[in-house]
Amino acid sequence: MAETGQIFNVVLGTAGHIDHGKSTLVQALTGVHPDRLKEEQERGITIDLGFAPLQLSSGLRVGIIDVPGHERFIKNMVAGATGVDFVMLVVAADDGVMAQTREHLQILQLLCVRDGLTVITKKDLVEPDYLELAVEDVKALEAGTFLDGKPILTVSCKTGEGISELKATLEAALSRVARRAVSGPFRMPIQRVFAKEGFGTVVTGVPLSGQVAIGDTLQVLPPGYEGRVKVLHAYGRPIARGQAGHSTAINLHGARIDKQQVGRGMVAVTPGVFRPCKLVTARLVHLPGLPRPLKHRAPVRFHSGTVEVQGKVLLLEGEQMASGATGWIQVLLAEPTVLVPGDRFILRHQTPMITLGGGEVLDVAPRKRKRAPHPSLSPEGRGWGEGAELQRRLECLNDSAAFVAHILAAAEGPKTLEELCSEAGLLPQQILGSVKALIQKGAVTALQPDAVFISCERLEELLRKVLACINDHFAEHPALGNVERPELRRRVQLSLGAVSAAYFDDLVAVLKLRNKIRAESNWVALPGRERHLEGSLALQARQVELAFAAGGLAPPHPAEIEAQLKIQARTYKEILKFLLDTGRLVQATPEVIFHCESFEKALADTRALFAQKAELTTSEIRQRLGMNRKHVVPLVELFDQRGVTVRVADMRRLKSP
């Protein structure tokens, strides 16, 4: 089996106008014609992506992606160009620079392709002077772009002139191109799906990150089907491992993995890392020279990787973006899509289908951003918090540890490990490594070990708000000694929002650990808080207490006192709780409540009675205390509960100390 090391993990790509000889050039370089569809071969035009391996003198192979040049197939061009590291911009000598030459170069710029060269084909069809004009035309086009100053070679695929020089130039240039990193989770936008007899479903594409081996399990998102890798191929040969930077064919076996269920636009990924999103926050470069500005909520076609999905642009600065401007946007997608920060994208108008611009994804969390209060604010976000946060996010895109730190610092509340993985596009172990370093620095804390994290600054803010909710409750209900958890949870959710309130129990646990509160399973209280009533509330409490005291050992039903004193139900309930908690009243049952002095006298008299007789019936206690049966039974049972007496059959005994 061929090893992955024999493949140079850098992808070459073509670009240029239709009929300028891109596919013929690929065939001249590789001996393989990239057009595979019958319709392409019959019509002589490239419709979809083509692939061919280029053998280098070192023995390494590098893949070439050939893209269609017709304006109708721009979406296919973008799907191929997303995986390209080095581009050959192809211009026919007899035509010169044409419409899709310009558009393809614009798209390559927006996709942040960094390196390449230009090949002027069909030199055999023009005179030397005309060829020089074509070269000058190309130089004018490429001025100020990433191709400015890069080699411009002239070839004839018909005669073979210039092909060997092109191969040598490509090989020298490729040796300087940085290979893609293979760390991180595996992610491969699917370019093609087909069924192969004896194997089953095969998906192909250029992995953007990570690596995959035979036997691994991959997830296809959306919709989340899982399959096991049975066979791997690259450029027509079997390989042991596929990795970022070279075209890979993966034979996947799974219950829902077939060519009817899986298609272009989906992504084969490491399971449990990525989450499809429908709201994307990004930085957009709006192309110069367009006839009209981009308007807020304009319908667009969103291209990234191999996906094309309809969407709606939400401008975060003003009602429209001028041609040539750069700004912050959100895109509301019609269908869920797998994206990570740093992904490049293209926006195209729906009708007519022209390229509007492109940029890079900054945030895939489903959070609607606040729009700038005034369109004159600068792109750096001065005076606008969202803009400043996005600028910082942009600045640390290429530093995964800094990016994770920023996600936590900017988050409204705690983040789970799963959320951090999907929002940063990193493996759990990569996230944990970054988070543990932040914890050691005192910048982050774990609400739940290895599972839920929050910046220390945001944690303190949330804890202050929870304490404020507790204090607010007691300010409104001074008679109460604690707040029931459901009520406090309700207040916290109103104050913190649903995101942070989801971690209510964790926040309460931190406050308890710091001795800021006392907490049990169903209530929360403030340690050392003295309960006292003032004003009308104190007067009402005194009236309630006197009413129970007046009843002695035959107190009225609590509802009778409430009706007699005409106290509001909620206030009366809180007064009762205050008097019970502070020991002014003693509750035997919800219907029988004694004043503390009446209860203590009854207890003393009962003890005296036991000094005369070791065992007493309830009736004897009732007669001695002068009570009725309605009140004596709850009283005697309360003695039992408090450990004063113990019941033996129908008798009561004084419990030994």
C-alpha positions as CSV (number, residue, x, y, z in Angstrom):
1,M,0.0,0.0,0.0
2,A,1.3,3.5,-0.9
3,E,2.2,5.7,2.0
4,T,0.8,9.2,2.5
5,G,4.4,10.5,2.6
6,Q,4.7,10.0,-1.2
7,I,2.1,12.7,-1.7
8,F,3.1,16.4,-1.5
9,N,0.2,17.7,0.6
10,V,-0.2,21.0,-1.4
11,V,-3.0,21.3,-3.9
12,L,-2.5,23.0,-7.3
13,G,-5.5,24.6,-9.0
14,T,-6.4,26.1,-12.3
15,A,-8.4,29.3,-12.9
16,G,-9.5,31.3,-15.9
17,H,-12.0,32.0,-18.6
18,I,-13.8,29.2,-20.5
19,D,-12.0,27.8,-23.5
20,H,-8.6,29.2,-22.5
21,G,-7.1,25.7,-22.3
22,K,-7.1,24.9,-18.6
23,S,-8.0,21.2,-19.0
24,T,-5.7,20.8,-22.0
25,L,-2.9,22.3,-19.9
26,V,-3.5,19.8,-17.1
27,Q,-3.4,17.0,-19.6
28,A,-0.1,18.3,-21.0
29,L,1.4,18.4,-17.5
30,T,0.1,15.1,-16.2
31,G,-0.9,13.0,-19.1
32,V,-4.5,12.8,-17.6
33,H,-7.4,14.7,-19.0
34,P,-9.4,16.0,-16.0
35,D,-12.8,16.1,-17.7
36,R,-14.6,12.9,-16.6
37,L,-18.2,13.6,-17.4
38,K,-19.6,12.3,-20.8
39,E,-21.3,15.7,-21.3
40,E,-17.9,17.5,-20.8
41,Q,-16.2,15.3,-23.3
42,E,-19.0,15.7,-25.9
43,R,-19.3,19.5,-25.5
44,G,-15.6,20.2,-25.0
45,I,-16.2,22.3,-22.0
46,T,-15.5,21.7,-18.3
47,I,-18.7,21.6,-16.2
48,D,-17.5,20.2,-12.9
49,L,-14.3,19.8,-11.0
50,G,-11.6,17.6,-12.5
51,F,-8.6,16.0,-10.8
52,A,-5.2,14.8,-12.0
53,P,-1.8,13.9,-10.3
54,L,1.4,15.7,-11.2
55,Q,4.5,13.7,-10.8
56,L,7.4,15.7,-9.5
57,S,11.1,14.9,-10.2
58,S,11.5,14.1,-6.5
59,G,9.0,11.2,-6.9
60,L,6.3,13.0,-4.9
61,R,2.9,13.5,-6.4
62,V,0.9,16.7,-6.1
63,G,-2.8,17.0,-7.0
64,I,-4.2,19.4,-9.5
65,I,-7.9,20.6,-9.3
66,D,-9.2,21.8,-12.7
67,V,-12.1,24.2,-12.4
68,P,-14.8,25.1,-15.0
69,G,-14.4,28.5,-16.6
70,H,-18.0,29.2,-17.7
71,E,-19.9,31.9,-15.6
72,R,-22.8,29.5,-15.1
73,F,-20.5,27.1,-13.2
74,I,-18.9,29.6,-10.8
75,K,-20.2,27.7,-7.8
76,N,-18.2,24.6,-9.0
77,M,-15.2,26.8,-9.4
78,V,-15.5,28.1,-5.8
79,A,-15.9,24.5,-4.6
80,G,-12.6,23.6,-6.1
81,A,-10.7,26.8,-5.4
82,T,-11.4,26.6,-1.6
83,G,-9.0,23.7,-1.4
84,V,-6.2,25.2,-3.5
85,D,-2.8,26.3,-2.1
86,F,-1.2,27.3,-5.4
87,V,-3.0,28.5,-8.5
88,M,-2.2,28.6,-12.2
89,L,-4.2,31.4,-13.7
90,V,-4.7,30.5,-17.4
91,V,-5.1,33.1,-20.1
92,A,-5.4,32.3,-23.8
93,A,-2.9,34.3,-25.9
94,D,-5.5,34.9,-28.7
95,D,-8.2,36.2,-26.3
96,G,-6.3,37.9,-23.5
97,V,-8.0,38.8,-20.2
98,M,-11.7,38.0,-20.3
99,A,-14.7,38.3,-17.9
100,Q,-14.1,35.1,-15.9
101,T,-10.3,35.8,-15.9
102,R,-11.1,38.8,-13.8
103,E,-13.9,37.1,-11.7
104,H,-11.8,34.1,-11.0
105,L,-8.9,36.2,-9.8
106,Q,-11.2,38.2,-7.6
107,I,-12.5,35.0,-6.1
108,L,-9.0,33.7,-5.5
109,Q,-8.1,37.0,-3.7
110,L,-11.2,36.7,-1.6
111,L,-10.5,33.1,-0.7
112,C,-7.0,34.2,0.4
113,V,-5.0,32.0,-2.0
114,R,-1.5,33.2,-1.4
115,D,0.7,31.9,-4.2
116,G,0.6,31.0,-7.9
117,L,1.7,31.9,-11.4
118,T,0.1,32.7,-14.7
119,V,0.2,30.6,-17.8
120,I,-0.5,32.1,-21.2
121,T,-1.7,29.3,-23.4
122,K,-2.1,28.9,-27.2
123,K,1.0,30.9,-28.0
124,D,1.2,29.0,-31.3
125,L,-1.9,30.9,-32.5
126,V,-0.5,34.4,-32.2
127,E,2.4,36.4,-33.4
128,P,5.2,37.4,-30.9
129,D,4.0,41.0,-30.8
130,Y,0.5,39.9,-29.9
131,L,1.9,37.6,-27.3
132,E,3.7,40.5,-25.7
133,L,0.4,42.4,-25.6
134,A,-1.2,39.5,-23.8
135,V,1.6,39.5,-21.2
136,E,1.1,43.2,-20.6
137,D,-2.6,42.7,-20.3
138,V,-2.0,40.1,-17.6
139,K,0.4,42.3,-15.7
140,A,-2.1,45.1,-15.7
141,L,-4.8,42.8,-14.3
142,E,-2.6,41.3,-11.6
143,A,-1.1,44.6,-10.3
144,G,-1.7,44.8,-6.6
145,T,-2.9,41.1,-6.3
146,F,-1.1,38.1,-4.9
147,L,0.0,37.3,-8.5
148,D,1.7,40.7,-8.9
149,G,5.4,40.0,-9.7
150,K,4.9,36.2,-9.9
151,P,6.1,34.3,-13.0
152,I,4.1,34.6,-16.3
153,L,4.9,31.7,-18.6
154,T,3.8,31.2,-22.2
155,V,3.1,27.7,-23.5
156,S,1.6,25.8,-26.4
157,C,-0.1,22.5,-25.4
158,K,-0.3,21.7,-29.1
159,T,3.4,21.8,-29.8
160,G,4.6,21.2,-26.3
161,E,6.6,24.5,-26.3
162,G,7.1,25.8,-22.7
163,I,5.6,22.8,-20.9
164,S,9.0,21.6,-19.6
165,E,9.8,25.1,-18.4
166,L,6.4,25.3,-16.7
167,K,7.0,22.0,-14.9
168,A,10.4,23.2,-13.6
169,T,9.0,26.5,-12.5
170,L,6.1,24.8,-10.8
171,E,8.4,22.4,-9.0
172,A,10.6,25.2,-7.7
173,A,7.6,27.3,-6.6
174,L,5.9,24.4,-4.9
175,S,9.1,23.7,-2.9
176,R,8.6,27.1,-1.2
177,V,4.8,26.6,-0.4
178,A,4.1,25.8,3.2
179,R,2.5,22.4,3.6
180,R,-0.8,22.3,5.4
181,A,-0.8,21.3,9.0
182,V,-2.3,17.9,9.7
183,S,-3.1,18.6,13.4
184,G,-6.6,19.1,14.6
185,P,-9.9,17.3,13.8
186,F,-10.4,15.8,10.4
187,R,-12.6,18.0,8.1
188,M,-13.2,17.3,4.4
189,P,-15.8,19.2,2.4
190,I,-17.3,16.6,0.1
191,Q,-16.8,17.4,-3.6
192,R,-18.1,14.2,-5.2
193,V,-20.0,11.1,-4.2
194,F,-20.2,7.9,-6.2
195,A,-20.8,4.2,-5.7
196,K,-18.1,1.7,-6.8
197,E,-19.0,-1.9,-7.3
198,G,-17.5,-4.1,-4.6
199,F,-16.8,-1.2,-2.3
200,G,-20.0,0.9,-1.9
201,T,-20.1,4.6,-1.3
202,V,-17.1,6.8,-1.9
203,V,-16.8,10.4,-1.0
204,T,-14.0,12.6,-2.3
205,G,-12.6,16.0,-1.5
206,V,-9.5,17.9,-0.2
207,P,-9.3,17.7,3.7
208,L,-8.9,21.1,5.2
209,S,-7.5,19.9,8.5
210,G,-6.5,16.7,10.4
211,Q,-6.0,13.2,9.1
212,V,-7.9,10.0,8.7
213,A,-6.9,6.3,8.7
214,I,-8.6,3.1,7.7
215,G,-10.8,1.9,10.5
216,D,-11.6,5.4,11.7
217,T,-15.2,6.5,12.2
218,L,-16.3,9.7,10.4
219,Q,-19.5,11.7,10.6
220,V,-21.2,13.3,7.6
221,L,-22.6,16.7,8.5
222,P,-25.3,17.6,8.0
223,P,-27.3,15.5,8.8
224,G,-25.0,13.5,11.1
225,Y,-24.7,10.1,9.5
226,E,-21.7,8.0,10.7
227,G,-19.6,5.5,8.8
228,R,-16.4,3.6,9.1
229,V,-13.5,4.1,6.7
230,K,-12.9,0.9,4.8
231,V,-10.5,2.1,2.0
232,L,-8.6,5.3,1.2
233,H,-7.2,6.4,-2.2
234,A,-5.3,9.5,-3.4
235,Y,-4.8,10.2,-7.1
236,G,-5.7,6.7,-8.1
237,R,-3.6,4.8,-5.6
238,P,-4.4,3.2,-2.2
239,I,-3.0,5.0,0.9
240,A,-2.9,4.2,4.6
241,R,-3.8,7.6,5.7
242,G,-5.4,10.7,4.2
243,Q,-4.5,14.2,5.5
244,A,-5.0,17.9,4.9
245,G,-3.7,19.2,1.7
246,H,-4.2,16.4,-0.8
247,S,-7.3,15.1,-2.6
248,T,-8.6,12.0,-0.9
249,A,-11.2,9.4,-1.8
250,I,-12.8,7.7,1.2
251,N,-14.8,4.5,1.0
252,L,-17.3,4.9,3.9
253,H,-19.6,2.1,5.2
254,G,-22.6,3.2,7.3
255,A,-26.4,2.5,7.6
256,R,-27.3,5.9,6.0
257,I,-24.1,6.4,3.9
258,D,-25.1,6.2,0.2
259,K,-25.0,8.4,-2.8
260,Q,-28.8,9.2,-2.4
261,Q,-28.3,10.4,1.2
262,V,-24.8,12.1,0.9
263,G,-23.8,14.9,-1.5
264,R,-21.6,17.9,-2.3
265,G,-21.9,20.6,0.4
266,M,-21.8,18.1,3.2
267,V,-18.6,17.6,5.2
268,A,-16.9,14.4,6.4
269,V,-15.5,15.1,9.9
270,T,-14.2,13.7,13.2
271,P,-17.3,12.9,15.2
272,G,-18.4,15.1,18.1
273,V,-16.4,18.2,17.2
274,F,-18.4,20.3,14.7
275,R,-22.0,21.6,14.8
276,P,-23.7,22.8,11.7
277,C,-24.7,26.5,12.0
278,K,-27.2,28.8,10.4
279,L,-26.0,32.1,11.7
280,V,-22.4,33.2,10.7
281,T,-20.6,36.3,11.9
282,A,-17.9,37.4,9.5
283,R,-15.7,40.2,8.0
284,L,-16.8,41.0,4.4
285,V,-14.8,42.7,1.6
286,H,-17.4,44.2,-0.8
287,L,-15.8,44.2,-4.2
288,P,-15.0,47.6,-5.8
289,G,-16.6,48.6,-9.1
290,L,-20.1,47.1,-8.4
291,P,-23.0,49.1,-9.7
292,R,-24.9,49.4,-6.4
293,P,-24.3,49.0,-2.7
294,L,-25.0,45.9,-0.7
295,K,-28.2,46.5,1.4
296,H,-29.1,45.2,4.8
297,R,-31.0,42.0,4.6
298,A,-30.2,41.5,1.0
299,P,-30.6,37.9,-0.3
300,V,-27.3,36.3,-1.4
301,R,-25.7,33.0,-2.3
302,F,-23.2,31.9,0.3
303,H,-20.2,29.8,-0.9
304,S,-17.7,28.2,1.4
305,G,-15.9,24.9,0.9
306,T,-18.1,22.9,-1.4
307,V,-21.4,24.3,-0.1
308,E,-23.6,26.7,-1.8
309,V,-26.6,27.9,0.2
310,Q,-29.0,30.8,0.0
311,G,-28.8,33.3,2.8
312,K,-29.6,36.8,4.0
313,V,-26.9,39.4,4.8
314,L,-27.4,41.3,8.1
315,L,-25.1,44.3,8.0
316,L,-23.9,45.2,11.5
317,E,-22.9,48.8,10.4
318,G,-25.6,50.9,8.7
319,E,-28.3,50.1,6.2
320,Q,-25.9,49.5,3.2
321,M,-22.3,48.8,2.4
322,A,-20.6,50.8,-0.4
323,S,-18.8,49.1,-3.2
324,G,-15.2,48.6,-2.2
325,A,-15.9,48.8,1.6
326,T,-15.0,46.3,4.3
327,G,-17.2,45.7,7.3
328,W,-18.7,43.3,9.8
329,I,-21.8,41.2,8.9
330,Q,-23.8,38.3,9.9
331,V,-25.3,35.9,7.3
332,L,-28.5,34.0,8.1
333,L,-28.3,30.8,6.1
334,A,-31.3,28.9,4.8
335,E,-29.7,25.5,5.7
336,P,-27.3,24.4,8.4
337,T,-23.7,24.4,7.3
338,V,-20.4,23.3,8.9
339,L,-18.0,26.2,9.2
340,V,-15.2,27.2,11.6
341,P,-13.6,30.5,12.3
342,G,-11.0,31.4,9.6
343,D,-13.0,29.7,6.8
344,R,-13.1,31.8,3.7
345,F,-16.4,32.4,1.9
346,I,-17.8,34.1,-1.2
347,L,-21.0,36.0,-1.5
348,R,-22.8,36.2,-4.9
349,H,-25.9,38.0,-5.9
350,Q,-28.9,35.8,-6.5
351,T,-30.1,37.7,-9.6
352,P,-28.0,38.5,-11.6
353,M,-25.5,36.0,-10.4
354,I,-22.4,38.2,-9.9
355,T,-19.8,38.0,-7.2
356,L,-20.4,40.6,-4.5
357,G,-17.4,39.9,-2.3
358,G,-16.1,37.6,0.3
359,G,-14.2,37.3,3.5
360,E,-13.6,35.1,6.5
361,V,-15.8,33.5,9.1
362,L,-15.2,34.8,12.7
363,D,-18.0,33.3,14.8
364,V,-20.3,30.3,14.3
365,A,-22.1,30.5,17.6
366,P,-25.9,31.2,17.2
367,R,-25.7,34.6,18.8
368,K,-27.5,37.6,17.2
369,R,-25.1,40.6,17.3
370,K,-26.1,44.1,18.2
371,R,-25.9,46.5,15.2
372,A,-23.8,49.7,15.4
373,P,-25.9,52.5,16.7
374,H,-24.4,54.8,14.1
375,P,-23.0,53.9,10.6
376,S,-20.1,56.3,10.9
377,L,-18.3,54.2,13.5
378,S,-14.9,52.9,12.3
379,P,-14.3,49.3,11.3
380,E,-12.1,48.9,14.4
381,G,-15.2,49.4,16.4
382,R,-14.4,52.5,18.4
383,G,-17.4,53.3,20.5
384,W,-19.1,50.0,19.6
385,G,-18.5,46.9,21.7
386,E,-19.4,44.4,19.0
387,G,-16.9,45.9,16.5
388,A,-14.1,45.9,19.1
389,E,-14.8,42.3,20.0
390,L,-14.8,41.2,16.3
391,Q,-11.6,43.1,15.6
392,R,-9.9,41.2,18.5
393,R,-11.4,38.0,17.2
394,L,-10.0,38.7,13.8
395,E,-6.5,39.5,15.2
396,C,-6.2,36.1,17.0
397,L,-7.6,33.9,14.3
398,N,-4.2,32.3,13.6
399,D,-3.4,31.5,17.3
400,S,-5.7,28.8,18.5
401,A,-4.8,29.3,22.2
402,A,-5.4,33.0,22.0
403,F,-8.6,32.4,20.1
404,V,-9.9,30.0,22.8
405,A,-9.0,32.6,25.4
406,H,-10.9,35.2,23.5
407,I,-14.0,33.1,23.1
408,L,-14.2,32.6,26.9
409,A,-13.4,36.3,27.6
410,A,-16.1,37.5,25.2
411,A,-18.8,34.9,26.1
412,E,-21.9,36.0,27.9
413,G,-21.7,33.0,30.2
414,P,-20.0,29.6,30.7
415,K,-19.0,27.5,27.7
416,T,-19.1,23.7,27.5
417,L,-16.2,21.7,26.1
418,E,-18.4,20.8,23.2
419,E,-19.3,24.4,22.4
420,L,-15.6,25.4,22.5
421,C,-14.7,22.6,20.1
422,S,-17.3,23.6,17.6
423,E,-16.7,27.3,17.9
424,A,-12.9,27.0,17.6
425,G,-12.8,24.0,15.3
426,L,-10.4,22.1,17.6
427,L,-10.3,18.7,19.2
428,P,-11.3,18.3,22.9
429,Q,-7.7,17.6,23.9
430,Q,-6.5,20.8,22.1
431,I,-9.2,22.8,23.9
432,L,-8.4,21.3,27.3
433,G,-4.7,22.1,26.8
434,S,-5.4,25.7,26.1
435,V,-8.0,26.0,28.9
436,K,-5.7,24.4,31.5
437,A,-3.0,26.9,30.7
438,L,-5.6,29.7,31.1
439,I,-6.7,28.2,34.5
440,Q,-3.0,28.2,35.7
441,K,-2.8,31.9,34.7
442,G,-5.9,32.7,36.7
443,A,-7.8,33.8,33.6
444,V,-10.3,31.0,33.5
445,T,-12.0,28.7,36.0
446,A,-13.8,25.4,35.5
447,L,-17.4,25.4,36.7
448,Q,-17.5,21.6,36.0
449,P,-14.1,19.8,35.8
450,D,-13.0,19.3,32.1
451,A,-16.6,20.1,31.0
452,V,-17.7,23.7,31.6
453,F,-15.5,26.8,31.7
454,I,-15.8,30.5,32.2
455,S,-13.5,33.5,32.4
456,C,-12.7,34.6,35.9
457,E,-13.8,38.1,35.1
458,R,-17.2,37.0,33.8
459,L,-17.6,34.5,36.7
460,E,-17.2,37.4,39.2
461,E,-19.8,39.4,37.3
462,L,-22.3,36.6,37.3
463,L,-21.7,35.9,41.0
464,R,-22.3,39.6,41.8
465,K,-25.6,39.4,39.9
466,V,-26.7,36.3,41.7
467,L,-26.0,37.9,45.1
468,A,-27.9,41.0,43.9
469,C,-30.9,38.8,43.1
470,I,-30.7,37.3,46.6
471,N,-30.5,40.8,48.2
472,D,-33.3,42.1,46.0
473,H,-35.5,39.2,47.2
474,F,-34.8,40.0,50.9
475,A,-35.4,43.7,50.3
476,E,-38.8,42.9,48.9
477,H,-39.5,40.2,51.6
478,P,-37.7,41.2,54.8
479,A,-39.8,38.8,56.9
480,L,-38.3,35.8,55.1
481,G,-35.1,34.1,56.2
482,N,-34.3,32.4,52.9
483,V,-35.3,32.3,49.3
484,E,-36.6,29.1,47.7
485,R,-34.5,27.9,44.9
486,P,-37.2,28.0,42.2
487,E,-37.9,31.6,43.0
488,L,-34.2,32.5,43.0
489,R,-33.7,30.6,39.7
490,R,-36.5,32.7,38.2
491,R,-34.9,35.9,39.3
492,V,-31.5,34.8,38.1
493,Q,-32.8,34.0,34.7
494,L,-34.3,37.4,34.3
495,S,-31.1,39.0,35.4
496,L,-28.5,36.8,33.6
497,G,-30.4,35.5,30.7
498,A,-31.0,31.8,29.7
499,V,-27.4,31.1,28.7
500,S,-25.9,31.8,32.1
501,A,-29.0,30.8,34.1
502,A,-28.6,27.3,32.8
503,Y,-25.6,27.1,35.2
504,F,-27.6,28.4,38.2
505,D,-26.7,25.4,40.4
506,D,-23.0,25.7,39.6
507,L,-23.0,29.5,40.4
508,V,-24.8,28.8,43.7
509,A,-22.3,26.1,44.5
510,V,-19.4,28.6,44.0
511,L,-21.0,31.1,46.3
512,K,-21.6,28.5,49.0
513,L,-18.0,27.3,48.7
514,R,-16.9,30.9,49.2
515,N,-19.2,31.2,52.3
516,K,-21.1,34.0,50.6
517,I,-24.4,32.1,51.1
518,R,-25.9,29.2,53.0
519,A,-27.7,26.8,50.7
520,E,-29.5,23.5,50.9
521,S,-31.4,21.5,48.2
522,N,-34.5,23.8,48.3
523,W,-33.4,27.1,49.7
524,V,-30.7,29.8,49.8
525,A,-29.9,32.2,52.6
526,L,-27.3,34.8,53.5
527,P,-25.1,34.0,56.5
528,G,-25.2,36.4,59.4
529,R,-28.3,38.2,58.1
530,E,-30.4,39.5,61.0
531,R,-34.1,39.5,60.3
532,H,-36.1,42.4,61.6
533,L,-39.3,44.0,60.6
534,E,-40.0,47.7,60.5
535,G,-43.0,50.0,60.1
536,S,-46.4,48.6,59.2
537,L,-44.9,45.1,58.7
538,A,-43.7,45.0,62.3
539,L,-47.1,46.3,63.5
540,Q,-48.9,43.6,61.6
541,A,-46.5,40.9,62.9
542,R,-47.2,42.1,66.5
543,Q,-51.0,41.8,65.8
544,V,-50.6,38.3,64.5
545,E,-48.5,37.2,67.5
546,L,-51.0,38.6,70.0
547,A,-53.9,36.9,68.3
548,F,-52.2,33.5,68.7
549,A,-51.1,34.3,72.2
550,A,-54.7,35.2,73.1
551,G,-55.9,31.8,72.1
552,G,-53.5,30.1,74.6
553,L,-53.7,26.3,74.1
554,A,-56.8,26.6,72.0
555,P,-55.4,29.0,69.3
556,P,-57.7,30.0,66.4
557,H,-57.1,28.6,62.9
558,P,-54.4,30.7,61.0
559,A,-57.0,31.5,58.3
560,E,-59.3,33.0,60.9
561,I,-56.6,35.4,62.1
562,E,-55.8,36.4,58.5
563,A,-59.4,37.2,57.9
564,Q,-59.8,39.0,61.2
565,L,-56.8,41.2,60.6
566,K,-57.4,41.7,56.9
567,I,-53.7,41.2,56.0
568,Q,-52.8,40.5,52.3
569,A,-52.3,36.8,51.8
570,R,-48.7,36.9,50.7
571,T,-47.7,39.3,53.5
572,Y,-49.5,37.2,56.1
573,K,-47.7,34.0,54.9
574,E,-44.4,35.8,55.2
575,I,-45.2,37.1,58.7
576,L,-46.2,33.6,59.8
577,K,-42.9,32.2,58.5
578,F,-40.9,35.0,60.2
579,L,-42.7,34.4,63.6
580,L,-42.1,30.6,63.3
581,D,-38.5,30.9,62.2
582,T,-37.7,33.3,65.0
583,G,-39.4,31.1,67.6
584,R,-42.3,33.4,68.5
585,L,-44.8,30.8,67.2
586,V,-44.6,27.0,67.4
587,Q,-46.2,25.0,64.6
588,A,-47.7,21.6,65.5
589,T,-49.6,21.3,62.2
590,P,-50.4,23.7,59.4
591,E,-53.8,24.3,61.2
592,V,-52.5,24.3,64.8
593,I,-50.0,27.0,65.8
594,F,-49.2,27.9,69.4
595,H,-47.6,31.0,70.8
596,C,-44.2,30.2,72.2
597,E,-45.1,31.1,75.7
598,S,-48.3,28.9,75.7
599,F,-46.2,26.0,74.3
600,E,-43.4,26.4,76.9
601,K,-46.0,26.5,79.7
602,A,-47.7,23.4,78.3
603,L,-44.3,21.6,78.1
604,A,-43.4,22.5,81.7
605,D,-46.8,21.4,83.0
606,T,-46.5,18.1,81.1
607,R,-43.0,17.4,82.6
608,A,-44.4,18.1,86.1
609,L,-47.2,15.6,85.4
610,F,-44.7,12.9,84.4
611,A,-42.9,13.5,87.7
612,Q,-46.0,12.2,89.4
613,K,-46.7,9.3,87.0
614,A,-44.3,7.5,84.6
615,E,-46.9,6.8,81.9
616,L,-49.7,9.0,80.7
617,T,-52.5,8.8,78.1
618,T,-53.3,11.6,75.8
619,S,-56.5,12.1,77.6
620,E,-54.7,12.5,81.0
621,I,-52.5,15.2,79.4
622,R,-55.5,16.9,77.9
623,Q,-57.3,17.0,81.3
624,R,-54.2,18.3,83.1
625,L,-53.6,21.1,80.6
626,G,-57.3,21.8,80.2
627,M,-57.3,21.4,76.4
628,N,-59.7,20.0,73.8
629,R,-58.9,16.9,71.7
630,K,-58.5,19.0,68.5
631,H,-55.4,20.8,69.9
632,V,-54.0,18.2,72.4
633,V,-53.3,15.5,69.8
634,P,-51.1,17.8,67.6
635,L,-49.4,19.1,70.8
636,V,-48.5,15.6,72.1
637,E,-47.3,14.5,68.7
638,L,-45.1,17.6,68.6
639,F,-43.7,16.5,72.0
640,D,-42.8,13.2,70.3
641,Q,-41.2,14.9,67.3
642,R,-39.1,17.1,69.6
643,G,-37.9,14.1,71.6
644,V,-39.6,15.1,74.8
645,T,-41.9,12.1,74.9
646,V,-42.0,8.7,73.4
647,R,-45.1,6.7,72.5
648,V,-45.5,3.2,73.8
649,A,-48.8,1.7,72.5
650,D,-51.4,4.1,73.7
651,M,-49.2,5.6,76.4
652,R,-46.6,8.3,76.5
653,R,-43.4,8.2,78.5
654,L,-40.9,11.0,79.2
655,K,-37.9,10.3,77.0
656,S,-34.7,9.7,78.9
657,P,-32.1,12.6,78.4
